Amino acid sequence: HLQQKGAKMYGTYWCLACQGQKKAFGKQAFNKINYIECDPAGKNPQTNLCKQAKVTGFPTWEIDGKLSCQGGCTLNNIADLSGYKGDRNFGQ
């Protein structure tokens, strides 16, 4: 669903909230998320995209062209922001 919406998560490798966000999704699901590394020392950094989007905190989600969830969101918050209408069990 988030791929179809073009959702992006901006983060850094050292950000504890970003690590928590990744863990909430699980490795297999998070691998499908468009993750943008904002620290030049991170793996595959895309610092220019972070600057262009005016990201000021991590993680930040971009959904439907709007930045939200600075500092992280619950999966239900992300579902709400993205208009997800499916099952909300999320494997938990």
N, C-alpha and C positions, 0 to 999 in steps of 0.2 A: 504494500500500500504506500509506504513512504517513498519507495523508488518511483512509483507512478506519479506521486505528488511533486517529485523533484526536490524532496527535503534534503537538507545538508546539516551536518553537525560540525561546527568549528570547535577545535580543541587543541590541547597540547599534550605531549607525552608525559609531562610531569604533573599534570592537573589531577588531583585526587577525585574531584567531582566528575571529571571526564572518565576516569577509570570506573567509577561507580555506575555511570551511565552505560558504559560498554557492558559491564557485568549484568546490569538489569536486562539488557537485550539477550545476552548470551552470545558466545563467540560466533556460532553459525549465523544467527540473525544479524548480528552487528556487521559481519563481513559484507552484507548487502547494503549497508548504510553508506551514503556518500559522506565519508569522513574527510575533513580538511584539516591537516596539521598546520598550526599557526606558528610554531616555534622553528626557527631556521635550523636548530640542532636536532630536530625530530626526523623521523623516517618520512621521506617523500614530502618535505615541507612545501607549502603553497602560501607563503606569507603574503604575497601580493593579493591573493583572493581575500584573505582576512582583512587586509587594509582597505581594499575596495568596498567590502561589505560593512566596514566600520565596526568590526567586532571589538568589544572592549572588555569582555569577561568570558570565562570558559566554564563549562561548555556553553555554546550558544547554538540554538537551532534556527535554521531558516526554513520556514514552511510557507508556501504560497507567497514568496517574496518578502515576508515579514520576519524580522529577527525577534526571537522570544526565548524564554527559558534560560536566561543567563544564570549560570550556576547549576543548571540541571533541572530536569523535570521527571515526574513519575511517568511511567508508560501510559497511564490513563490521561495525564495532561497532554502528552504528545498525541495520543489518539484523538482527544477533543480538538486540539489545535489543527489537526490534519483532516478532521471530518470523518474519521474512521467509524464505520457503522457495524463492523463485525463483532465477533465474540471477544469479550474483554478478559478472558481467563488468563491469557498470556503465559500459559504453561507453569503458573505458580501454584 
